[in-house]
Every structure is written in structure tokens, then in C-alpha cells.
Amino acid sequence: MPAKGLRHATGASRLVRKLALAGAGAAVLALPVAGAASASAAPAATPAADSATATTTAALTAANGYSNNLDGWIRQSLDIMAEKGIPGSYNGIYRNIMRESSGNQFAINNWDINAINGTPSKGLLQVIKPTFDAYHVEGTSWDMYDPVANITAACNYAADRYGSMDNVYSAY
């Protein structure tokens, strides 16, 4: 199935079943905007949804044998993307994460026009909520800060707009 068609795909996947068994919560993500140099870390005391994200990601990575770090999140995202037909490579994803957030899953851009308009870009690949909602990949968390959900939604968006995250070399 092409990446564009994934926006409204239905059906339970192996990941969804594992999420349900792990008691994973849900949240929301957004559209990519600014570079990592302008993003800042979220406050030390994060909301309950953010702590649920850490639990969700940790439960998923452990259950699937991925390490709970940037390398594991990218590898898990690539496996989900392969299942859904979303193109992208480790190097393309890593390059864009380093530019957008320096690998900080809680990075947030609070200064650009999106932030001024109330929709700051967030997470590893700095997406805004409308983009995350439109390009969310079934079987991943709805939490904007969940690394795997953030990566897969951003890659789904990049695939639809640019052919692949591998083709993105600046803010997108």
C-alpha cells in the first residue's frame, strides 16, 4: 500500500496487539517545521502523557527486542515502515533527526510561526499535530513525543510529499 493510503488504513497489526497487551496509552503528534538549533528540551517535569510515552516506548522496544534508544527507535520504525510500504533508510532518518532535534525525543520549537499560532513542532522529527494526525501510522502510539510514532508519521509524510525521508535535506 502506498504511503498516502496509510492515513486511513484499518485492521489490527502485530504491533497493535502488543500495545494492547502492554497496556500502552495513546497521545498525539504533529507536522515538521524548524531545525534542531531552534528546538528546546521540554521541561524536566513532563505531563503524565509524557511519562506514559516513555513506558509505551520502553514496553514496545523490550517486547520486540529493540533497544530503548535512538538506534532502537529508528530500527523499530524501519520495521513498521517496511510492513506498511513506507520508504526510508536508517541513514536518511538519522540525518534528519540530528538536524531537527539532535536526538532529543522531547524537543519542542517554541519560537517559529507554528508555535506562535499555537501548534509547535515536537519530537525527534519536529512535526506539528495536524501533520501527525494526517500521517499517523496505524499500530503506533498517538503520543507526539513517542519516538517510534514520531518517526513513522514523519516518514509517512515525507514519503507522500518528497518520495522518502531520504530525499529531505532541510526543514520540511
N, C-alpha and C positions, 0 to 999 in steps of 0.2 A: 504494500500500500504506500502511495507517495506521502511525503511528509505533510503536505497540505491537507490530505484526507484524515490525518490523525486527530485533528481538532475535536471531532465528534465521534470517534471510534467507540464501540461498545464491546462488552464481553469481559469475562474475568481472566486475568493472566496469572501466571505463577507468582509474580511479584505482589499482586493484589491479595492473593490468598495468604502469602507470607506476612503482608502488612496486617491483615485481619487477625492472623494468629498471634502476631507480636503485639496486638493492641495499639497499633500506630494511630496517631492523631492526624488531623488534616489542617491545612492552612492555605495561604495564597502567595503567588509570585508576580513578576512584572516585566516591562519592556526595557531593552538595553539602551543606555544613553551615553554616559560620560566615562572617562578613563579613570584608572586606579589612582592617579595622582590627586584627583579631586574627591575621591571617596574617603569616608572616615569610618572608623570602627564604631559599632553600636555600643551603647553604654554597657558598663560592666554588669549591671543588674538588668538582665533581659526579661521581657514578659514571659508569662507561663507558656505561651505558644512556642517561644524560642527554646525553652528547656525541653518541651515535648519534641521539637525538631531534633535536638541532639539525641534524645532517646530513640526516636524513629530511625534516624540515620545509623546510630550505633547498632540497633537491633537488626536492621536490614543488612548492614555490612557484615556483621558477625554471622548472621543466618546464611548468607550467601558466600562466605569465605573471603570477602573483600576487607582490606584494612580500612579502618575508620580515619582516613586522612585524605589529602588531595589526590594522591595516586589511586587509592581505592575508590574514591568517588568518581573519578574520571573513568576508571575501568568498569565500574558498575554501570555508569551511564552509557558507555560504549556498548555493553552487552544488551541493555534495554533498547538502545538505538538500532542495533543490528536486528533485533526481533521485530521492530516497528518499521524498518526500512528507511531510517533517517541516516543520511551520510555524515561522515566526520571522522577525524583521526585523533589519536592521542595528542600528537604534536599541535594540531590546529586548535584543539580545545585548551590545552595547557598554555599556549601562546596568548590566547585571548583572555584567559583567567588572570594571567600575570599582568597583563596590561590593564584590565578592568578593575581588579580587586587585590592584586598581589597575593592571591590565595586566601584572603580573609572571607569566610563564608558569611560574616555579619557586616560586611562593608555596606555603607549607605551613602549616597550622594545627596547632600542636603543644600546644595547651592545652585544647581542649574535650573533652567526653566521648568523642567518637570517637577522638581522639588518645590519651586515657587508656586506651581499650580496644584500642589498637594499630592503629587504622585512621584515620589523619589525613586530612583533606581536602586535596587538592592541585590545583595548576594554576590556569589562568585563571578557571575557574568553580567551583573548590573542590569537587570531587567525591571520594567515597571509593571504594575499589576495588570493593566489591560492586555499587554502582550503575553504575560504569563497565562492569564485566563484563556486567551485565544489559542495558545500553542501548548498548553499543558499536555503532558503525555500520560495517558491512562496507565495506572499502576504505580505512579509516583505520588508523593505527598503533595498536598495543596499549599504547603508552607513555603513562602518566598525564600526563606533562609535555608531550607533543606538543600544541601549541596547537590544531590542527585536530581531532584526535581528542578532546581535552578538550571543545571547544566542541560538536562534533556529538553526542557522547554525552550531555552535559548538556542540550542542546536536545531530544534524543530523550526523555530522562527527563521534562523539563518539559512536553513535548507530551503524554505519556501521563498525567501527573499533573494538569497545570493547563491543558491545551489548547494552550499555546505558551509559549515563554520570554518572550514579550511580556506575559504575564499575571503574571510573577513580579516582585515589588517588595520582597522581603526574603529572608532566608535561606530556602532551600527544601529 
